C-alpha cells in the first residue's frame, strides 16, 4: 500500500501558514516598527520576519510538488523488504533491548508499508531514517524558524513595554535597556540563522530528490538510496564535504550579493557566523543520521540539528568575544548573557565534547564487550581458556572505563573549567555555584529544593528497581531475588552470638531496627502493587513525576531549575555513554533500567541511542531555556507533557472511540482531554497566584493548536509539542 498525502501535513501546513501570516503581518510589523522608532540601536531594514515568509512559501511549494509527484501514476515508491534487518544494536553482555517479541517472534522485522521518496540529507539513504508516514518535512523546515520568531517576538514585547527581563529570576541582571536592545538584534540573528539552516536543508532535500529522479530514469528502483557517486564510504564522505563547502559558499555569496539591496538576507549575521553555522549544521546533519541510524525522522533531525547549531554558535561567539572583546560591547548570545547561560554552554556542549575527545576509549570499550559476548555465544574455546580470556577481557574493560572516567575529570577540571572561568570574568565556577546556592529567596530555599529533588529521584529509582528485580532477566544479571528488602532479622542480627559481639547495642534497639525495616519493606511491597505494568503506563508515570519534580522548581526558583536542567542533560549524556559503550561498572544496570521503558510496538527508540528521556527533559526544559517574558510560558513544557500528553494518552487509549482519520491512532477524546487538562492546570496555578493573570480564551486557543499538532504530527511529541505550543502562546499574546 502506498501512503498518500498524510492529513497531518495538511493540518500542520494550515496552522503554520495561517498563524504566521497573522502574527507576522499584523503583530510583528507593528512591534518591529515601534521598536525601530524608539531605539536607534536596532538596525532599520525590512520586516524581521520577511525571511521566514520566504522560507514558508518555498517549503509549501516543495511539499506540494513532492506530494503531487508522489501521488502521480508514474511516481515511484521505495518498498521496504520484510527481510531487511535492523542495524546492529548494542549486543553487549546483556540481551539487547531490540530483541523483543516483535523481532524474535518471526525472526525478522515486520513488514512496513511502502515509503514515499521524500527529500532527505544529501548522500544519505532512506534507511538511515526512522520509518514514519509523515517524514516531517515541514517540521524540519519551519518549526525551528517558528521558535526563533517567537523568541524575537518576546524581545519585541519586552522592549516595547519596558518591562524587566526574566522577572522573578534570582540571578545577576545585566539586562539594562541597552542590553535588551542588543538582545533583540541578536535574536534577529537567531531567526536568520534558522532561516539559513532550513534553506540549506531544503537544498539538500531538493538535491537528493533530483538524484533519486535520475536513478529512477536510469532504471534504479532507489531501494538502497545510493547512486554511482557513492561507491565507497570514504568517497561518500569526501563528496559530502565538497557539497557542504559549495553550499556554504553559496550562502556567503547570497549574503554579500544582497548586502546593498533593500531585501537584505542574513544581514544580522556576520560572514564568519554564516560560514561557521553552515558548516556545523551540515556536519551535525550527517553525523547524527549516520551514527544514530533509524533514530530520527527527517523532522526530528532538522529540529535537533538547528538547536545544536544555535548552541554551538552561541559558544563560538561567546568565546571569541571573551578573547577579543568587541568595541561596541554588543550582545553576542541569543539569550540573556547571564552565568546560567555560561554554565549551560559548559555542561551540554562540554559533555558532547568529552565524548568526541574520548571516542577512541569509548569505541574500544564497546568493541571489547561485543567481542566477549560473541566468544561466549560461539563457545569456540575450551572452558579453561575461555575463563582466562574472559578474565583478560574483563580487566581490559575496567581499565578502559577507568581511563574514560579519569580523562573526563581532567577535561572537566581543565578545558571546560578554564573556559567557564574565562566567561565568568576570572571567577572560580565552583565557588560561584557554592555561594550562589545560598542566594535564593532564603538562604535555605535552594538546598531544600535540591533535597526535594534528590528524595523524589531516590524513591522512584528504588521502586522501579524493586519492580524490575522481579523479572527473570533482571534477577539473572544482578542476582536479586523477588523477595522484599531483607530485614535485620534475616541478616542474623537477632542471633545470640551476634548479640554477644555487639555489647554496645541493646536488645530494644535491635527490635526497633527490625520493626522499622519490616515496616519499610511492607510499605515498599504495597507500593509495588501500584506500579504500572504496561510500558505506556510506565512512561506516563515518568511524565507525572516530571510535573511533581519540575513544576515547583519552575514556579519557586526558575534560575536554579534552569541550571538543574542543564546538569540533568549532561548526566543523561554520560549515562548514555555508560550504557551504549558498556562502561564498567554501571553499564548493565543503566542498560536494563532504560530498556524497561522501550515499547516493542513503537519504533521511536529504534536507533543506537535511547532518546526518549532526552526528548522529555528537553521538552520540559526548553520552554524555560527559551526565556519567555512570563512565568506562564515557562511552565508550558512541563504542563503540556506531564499533564496534557499523559491525559491524552490515557483517555484516548481507555475510552477513545472517534479517530481523527482511519490511518491516525489519535482520538478526538484524547485531544479534548489534552486541552481540558492543560487549561485546568494553568487555571489552578493562576488561582493560587503562582502565575500572572492571562486571557483564558487565548490560552485555550494555544492549547487547541498544541492538541492539533499532537494529534496529527507523527514526530516525537515530547520534543515538538512543548516548543510549538510555547511559540503559539507567545503569538496569541500570553
VENTADA-V611281 format. One line per field, one symbol per residue. ss: DSSP state (a for helix, b for strand, c for the rest). phi: phi as a letter, one per 30 degrees, with the letter a starting at -180 (. if undefined). burial: 1 if it has 16 or more other ideal C-beta (glycine too) atoms within 10 Angstrom, else 0. A space follows every 50 residues. Layout:
# VENTADA-V611281
ss->???
phi->???
burial->???
This chain:
# VENTADA-V611281
ss->cbccccaaaaaaaaaaaaaaaaaaaaaaaaaaaaaaaaccccccccccca aaaaaaaaaaaaaaaaaaaaacccccbbcccccccccccccccccccccc aaaacccccccccbbbcccccccccaaaccccccccaaaaaaaaaaaaaa aaaaaaaaaaacccccccccccccccaaaaaaaaaaaaaaaaaaaaaaaa aaaaaaaaaaaaaaaaacccccccccccccccaaaaaaaaaaaaaaaaaa aaaaaaacccccccccccccaaaaaaaaaaaaaaaaaaaaaccccccaaa aaaaaaaaaaaaaaaaaaaaaaacccccccccccccccaaaaaaaaaaaa aaaaaaacaaaaaaaaaaaaaaaaaaaaccccaaaaaaaaaaaaaaaaaa aaaaaaaaaaaaaaaaaaaaaaacccccaaaaaaaaccccccccaaaaaa aaaaaaaaaaaaaaaaaacccaaaaaaacccccccccccccccccaaaaa ccccccaaaaaaaaaaaaaaaaaaaaaaacccccaaaaaaaaaaaaaaaa aaaaaacaaaaaaaaaaaaaaaaaaaaaaaccccccaaaaaaaaaccccc cccccccccccaaaaaaaaaaaaaacccccaaaacaaaaaaaaaaaaaaa aaaaacccbbbccbbbbaaaaaaaaaaaaaaaaaaaaccccccccaaaaa aaaaaaaaaaaaccccaaaaaaaaaaaaaaaacc
phi->.cdddddddddddddddddddddddcddddddddddddbdddddldedcd dddddddddddddddddddddddcdcccdcddcdcddecddcdcdddddc ddcddciadddcddcddddadeiccdddcddadcdidddddcdddddddd dddddedddddhcddhdiddbecdddeddddddddddddddddddddddd ddddddddddddddddddjddidcibbddcdbdddddddddddddddddd dddddddcdcddcdciddcdddddddddddddddeddddddcdicbdddd dddddddddddddddddddddddbedddhddccdbedceddddddddddd dddddddcedddddddddddddddddddhdcdeddddddddddddddddd dddddddddddddcddddddddddiidddddddddddccddbdcddeddd dddddddddddddddddddddddddddcicdddddddddddjdcdddddd dbddcddddddddddddddddddddddddcddcddddddddddddddddd ddddddbddddeddddddddddddddedddchddccddddddddddccdd cbcdcdddcdcdddddddddddddddhdcbddddddddddddcddddddd dddcbdbcddadccddcdddddddddddddddddddddidbddadddddd dddddddddddcdcddddcddddddeddddddjd
burial->00000111101110111011001100110011001000100100000111 11101100110110011001000001110100000000011111101100 00100000100000111111111111111111111111111111111111 11111111100000110011100010001111111111111111111111 11111111101100100000011011100100000100010011001100 11001000000001111110001111111111111101110111111111 11111111111111111100100000000011111111111111111111 10111001001101110111011000000000000000000010011001 10011001001100011011101100001001000110010000110010 00100000000011011110000100000000010011100011000000 00000000010011001100100000000000000101111110011011 10111111111111110111011111111111110011111111111110 00111111111111111111111111111111111111111111111111 11100100110001011011111111111011001100011001000011 1111111111111111111111111111111101
